[in-house]
């Protein structure tokens, strides 16, 4: 009969090491940690792995299925290891062997254009993973408009990218945005449905004709409002290009700073749209992952 790995107590206070466990039987790292730390949820243990706080024989390991053998030592570091985690334009909020989740600032392109090749989330993350190994690559799972800030998901292999994109409706549980729009929205909540098609000038047009484009559904709730502006939480049932921007114009409340889709003012000096939350099923582990950021302080100043 296999014996349970014994949990060791903390080292004396003078020692800077964290909690240490001895491996006594063959096991996979995540399963081992779950048994050793029954009071921690699986998602919190995954965050420890993503933050490189789990050391096996002194080496940081983020791979949840890393094999352990008897005689090895697993340490839970007290501090997050964050090499190359931040740049001027984005912050890496989670990373493991399959995925990277970042918080992008407004003004950073998701991918290259004819005019800009290097200053993009894709190229900067590509540089980041290649510092770990020259063979590493990065793959775009979804995009945000240049002037939209917030959470983005990237894959570290084409296989993982396809797993997510091919099962998008089942994998992505929730995508929520915070939007600042012009005018006081009368409804406390509502649903906007139309059919969207992109024109020759790259502007997306909305129609109620099912034959004229792809169906788009946007849900919104009003968080705050005054005479000039409203702060909304927006959930997407579909992920069409410029969907929120077009739909807010449809209901007469364009996103502030969005001259392309009807805005008349720019009080924030940027687009009033932020990808605040993303929840999804991890394509490899099957775990539910949930990430949420704060509402940008510049949005709240209007209220």
VENRADA-V614391 format. One record per backbone hydrogen bond with DSSP energy under -1.0 kcal/mol. NH is the residue of the N-H (numbers start at 1). CO is the residue of the C=O. If there is no record, write none. Layout:
# VENRADA-V614391
((NH	CO) (NH	CO))
This chain:
# VENRADA-V614391
((15	12) (21	74) (22	6) (23	72) (27	68) (29	66) (30	64) (32	28) (33	29) (34	30) (35	31) (36	32) (37	33) (40	37) (45	41) (46	42) (47	43) (48	44) (49	45) (50	46) (51	47) (52	49) (53	48) (55	75) (56	59) (57	73) (59	56) (61	54) (66	63) (68	27) (71	23) (72	69) (74	21) (75	55) (76	19) (77	53) (81	51) (85	82) (87	90) (91	103) (92	85) (93	101) (94	101) (96	99) (100	154) (101	94) (102	152) (103	91) (104	150) (105	89) (107	146) (108	105) (113	116) (120	118) (121	109) (122	110) (124	120) (125	121) (126	122) (127	123) (128	124) (129	125) (130	126) (133	129) (136	133) (139	155) (141	153) (148	145) (149	273) (150	104) (151	275) (152	102) (154	100) (155	139) (156	98) (161	157) (162	158) (163	159) (164	160) (165	161) (166	162) (168	165) (171	167) (172	168) (173	279) (174	279) (176	277) (177	234) (178	274) (179	232) (180	272) (181	230) (182	254) (183	228) (190	220) (192	218) (194	216) (195	207) (196	214) (197	205) (199	203) (202	199) (205	197) (207	195) (212	209) (214	196) (216	194) (218	192) (219	235) (220	190) (221	233) (222	188) (223	231) (224	231) (226	229) (230	181) (231	224) (232	179) (233	221) (234	177) (235	219) (236	175) (237	217) (238	217) (243	240) (246	242) (247	243) (248	244) (249	245) (250	246) (251	247) (252	249) (253	248) (256	180) (257	265) (258	255) (259	257) (261	258) (262	259) (263	258) (269	266) (272	256) (273	271) (274	178) (275	149) (276	274) (277	176) (278	291) (279	174) (280	289) (281	171) (282	287) (286	282) (289	280) (291	278) (293	276) (299	296) (300	296) (301	297) (302	299) (303	300))
